Amino acid sequence: MESQSPTSSRTLLVPARVCADLERSIIPLLLTLFGDTNTDVREATQDASRVIMSRSSGHCVKLMLPTLLGGLAEKQWRTKKGSIELLGWVSSVHPSLPLIVA
């Protein structure tokens, strides 16, 4: 029997019960950290965001969309840029989700 390493190609999705916490607290925090003046903080935020978005189910992403779209209205340009990046990752990871930005 062959064991799989933690870095195997098997994808683990974020459990549904965690989606509300992601949407309520983690996504707004990530958007804030995208606006940090420290480059290392922004890079770590990008890495964490990619992992979260790649592991989030379509349902979870749908819950996050209002928060992500709200990030476009922020005054801090880096926060806006981070929101755009997250929306881009959403569209690449979940191409079947319709996303309309008016």
N, C-alpha and C positions, 0 to 999 in steps of 0.2 A: 504494500500500500504506500503510495507516494504522498508525502505531506506537502502542503502548499506553504510557501513563505509568505510573510506579511506583505510583501511587495508583489505578490502574484497579480495576474491580470484580472482576477475576480474583483468585481466592483461592489462595495458595500454602500447601500443607500442610507441616508439620514432617516431614522424612524419617524413615522408620522407624529408621534407624541412630542418630538423635539421641534417640529416645524414652527409651532406658535412661539417658542422661546427664541428661535432664530429670527423670526420676523419681528418680534417685539423688542429684543435687546441686542442681539449680535449684529444684525444687519445695520441698524443705526450706528452702532459702535464702529463697525468697519468703515462706514461712510465718513464718520468723524476722523478716523485714523488715516484715511486717504488724504485728508487735508493737513496732516502733520508736517511740520517743517523739516523733520529729520528724515533723510533719505532711507535709512535703515528701517525705520518704522513703516514707511510707505511700501517698501519692498516686501517686508514681512506681511503687511496687510494684503498685498496683491497675491502672495503665495497662499495665505490662508483663505482668501476669497475664492481663488481657483479651486481649491480642494472642496470647500463648502458647496460651491455651485456644481461641481462635477459629481458630487455625492447626493445632491438634493433631488428628490422625486419631482415629477411634473406638478403634483398637487402642492408640494412645499414651495416650489418656485412661484406658483400662482398666488400663494399667500404673501410672498415677498414683493411682488410687483408694485403694489401701491407705495411701499417704502422706497423701493429703488427709483420709481418715477418721481417721488417727492424729493429725492436727492438732487434732481435736476433744477429744483427751485432754490437750492442753497446759494448763499452769497460767495462762499469760499470756492474758487475755481477748481482747486484740486479735489474737493468733495464732488463737484459736478463731474469732473473727469472720471473719478472713481465710480460714480453711479453709471456713467456711460459704459465703462469697462465691464462692470457687473452685468449690465443689460446685454452687452455683446457676448459675454460668456454664457449667459442664459440662452441666447439665440443659437449659439454654436453647440451647446450641450443638449438643448431641448428644441430642435428645429420644428417640431410638430406643434409647439405652443404658439398660438397667434399672439403677436405683440404689436399693438398699434399705439404709436406715440403721436399724439395730436399737438 
